[in-house]
Amino acid sequence: MSCENRCELAVEPATLLPALPCARLETLPQECDCAILISLRNTCAGTLEAVDFSFRSCIFDGKGEQGCTRVEPDGQASLFLPLKQLGKAEFSHTVHSAEGDHVLSVRGNVSSFGDDGPGCRVSSAGTEPGFAAPPVFGLLAVTWLFALRRRRVP
């Protein structure tokens, strides 16, 4: 696999302020696509809602959706933030919960651009153990949906 927009990228863990412990965040640098990927798992009792943005994708009860704004309880969502320039970048968005509004913030720093050969290198600094990346969840959801569909078709 070749990289369309390779970069060297360092990211800090994403935060929600005020804190919302039931919203589990994982921050992953995407050096092959030069972006920050934020994964959110909603373990809250209520729905989380994107106020001033849309998530790239959401998964709930085995069903996926693109461009979603609501993350149901026990659901997952991902936010893909492309980076186009060298240097520091900061993103802030608002997430609403039953407790009120929370600011979702993340910072990254692109130190260089360039493709140094085929393949993609992704580091995972700032991740919580036991929480896989959203692409894995997407692949699992798609596999599960195909298996379910095959089972229903005679």
C-alpha positions as CSV (number, residue, x, y, z in Angstrom):
1,M,0.0,0.0,0.0
2,S,1.4,3.4,-0.8
3,C,0.7,6.6,1.1
4,E,-1.1,9.5,-0.5
5,N,0.0,12.1,2.1
6,R,2.8,10.7,4.3
7,C,4.1,12.8,7.2
8,E,5.9,12.6,10.5
9,L,3.3,13.4,13.1
10,A,3.2,13.5,16.9
11,V,-0.1,13.9,18.7
12,E,-1.2,14.5,22.3
13,P,-4.1,12.6,23.8
14,A,-7.5,14.2,23.1
15,T,-9.4,15.6,26.0
16,L,-12.9,16.5,27.0
17,L,-13.4,19.4,29.3
18,P,-15.2,19.4,31.6
19,A,-14.2,15.8,32.0
20,L,-16.7,13.1,31.0
21,P,-15.2,9.8,32.3
22,C,-17.8,7.7,30.5
23,A,-16.6,9.0,27.1
24,R,-13.5,7.0,26.4
25,L,-11.1,8.7,24.0
26,E,-8.2,7.3,22.0
27,T,-6.0,9.4,19.8
28,L,-4.0,7.9,16.9
29,P,-1.6,9.7,14.5
30,Q,-2.3,8.6,10.9
31,E,1.1,9.2,9.3
32,C,0.1,7.6,6.0
33,D,-2.8,10.0,5.5
34,C,-1.3,12.8,7.7
35,A,-4.2,13.2,10.1
36,I,-5.3,12.8,13.7
37,L,-7.8,10.0,14.3
38,I,-9.9,10.3,17.4
39,S,-11.9,7.4,18.5
40,L,-14.7,7.8,21.1
41,R,-16.5,5.0,22.9
42,N,-19.7,6.0,24.7
43,T,-20.0,4.1,28.0
44,C,-22.4,6.8,29.3
45,A,-26.1,6.1,30.1
46,G,-27.2,8.7,27.6
47,T,-26.4,9.8,24.0
48,L,-23.5,12.0,23.1
49,E,-24.0,14.6,20.4
50,A,-21.6,16.4,18.2
51,V,-22.7,20.1,18.3
52,D,-20.4,21.9,15.8
53,F,-19.1,19.0,13.7
54,S,-19.9,15.5,12.4
55,F,-18.1,12.3,13.2
56,R,-16.5,10.4,10.3
57,S,-18.3,7.3,11.3
58,C,-20.4,5.8,14.1
59,I,-21.1,2.2,15.0
60,F,-24.0,1.1,17.3
61,D,-25.6,-2.3,17.6
62,G,-23.6,-3.7,14.7
63,K,-24.7,-0.9,12.3
64,G,-22.4,1.7,10.8
65,E,-23.2,5.2,9.7
66,Q,-21.1,7.9,8.0
67,G,-21.2,11.6,8.8
68,C,-23.1,11.0,12.1
69,T,-23.6,13.5,14.9
70,R,-25.0,11.1,17.7
71,V,-23.2,8.4,19.6
72,E,-25.6,6.1,21.4
73,P,-24.8,4.4,24.7
74,D,-22.4,1.5,24.0
75,G,-21.7,3.0,20.6
76,Q,-18.4,4.2,19.0
77,A,-17.5,7.0,16.7
78,S,-14.4,8.3,14.9
79,L,-13.3,11.7,13.9
80,F,-10.6,12.2,11.2
81,L,-8.8,15.5,11.2
82,P,-6.5,16.0,8.2
83,L,-3.3,18.0,8.5
84,K,-2.0,19.9,5.5
85,Q,0.8,22.1,6.9
86,L,4.0,21.7,8.8
87,G,4.0,22.7,12.5
88,K,1.5,22.6,15.3
89,A,-2.2,22.2,14.8
90,E,-5.0,22.4,17.4
91,F,-8.6,21.3,17.0
92,S,-11.6,22.0,19.3
93,H,-15.2,20.9,18.9
94,T,-18.2,20.7,21.2
95,V,-19.8,17.5,22.4
96,H,-23.1,17.6,24.3
97,S,-24.0,15.1,27.0
98,A,-26.8,14.9,29.6
99,E,-24.4,16.8,31.9
100,G,-24.0,19.7,29.4
101,D,-21.4,20.8,26.8
102,H,-17.8,19.5,26.7
103,V,-15.0,20.8,24.6
104,L,-13.2,18.0,22.7
105,S,-9.6,19.2,22.1
106,V,-6.5,17.6,20.4
107,R,-3.1,18.9,19.4
108,G,-0.7,17.6,16.8
109,N,2.6,18.6,15.3
110,V,3.7,17.7,11.7
111,S,7.5,17.7,11.5
112,S,7.8,16.7,7.9
113,F,6.0,15.6,4.7
114,G,7.1,13.0,2.1
115,D,6.8,9.5,1.0
116,D,9.8,7.4,1.9
117,G,8.5,4.2,0.2
118,P,5.5,1.9,0.2
119,G,3.6,1.1,3.3
120,C,2.2,3.0,6.2
121,R,3.7,3.5,9.6
122,V,1.3,4.4,12.4
123,S,2.5,4.9,15.9
124,S,0.0,4.8,18.8
125,A,1.3,7.1,21.5
126,G,-1.4,8.3,23.9
127,T,-3.7,5.3,23.6
128,E,-5.5,3.5,26.3
129,P,-4.7,-0.2,26.7
130,G,-7.5,-2.5,25.7
131,F,-9.2,-0.2,23.2
132,A,-8.6,-1.1,19.5
133,A,-8.5,1.5,16.8
134,P,-11.7,2.5,14.9
135,P,-10.7,0.9,11.6
136,V,-10.6,-2.5,13.4
137,F,-14.1,-1.9,14.8
138,G,-15.3,-0.9,11.2
139,L,-13.8,-4.1,9.8
140,L,-15.4,-6.2,12.5
141,A,-18.8,-4.5,12.0
142,V,-18.7,-5.1,8.2
143,T,-17.6,-8.7,8.7
144,W,-20.4,-9.2,11.2
145,L,-23.0,-7.6,8.9
146,F,-22.0,-9.8,5.9
147,A,-22.1,-12.9,8.1
148,L,-25.6,-11.9,9.4
149,R,-26.8,-11.2,5.8
150,R,-25.5,-14.6,4.6
151,R,-27.3,-16.4,7.4
152,R,-30.7,-14.8,6.5
153,V,-30.4,-15.5,2.7
154,P,-31.6,-19.1,1.9
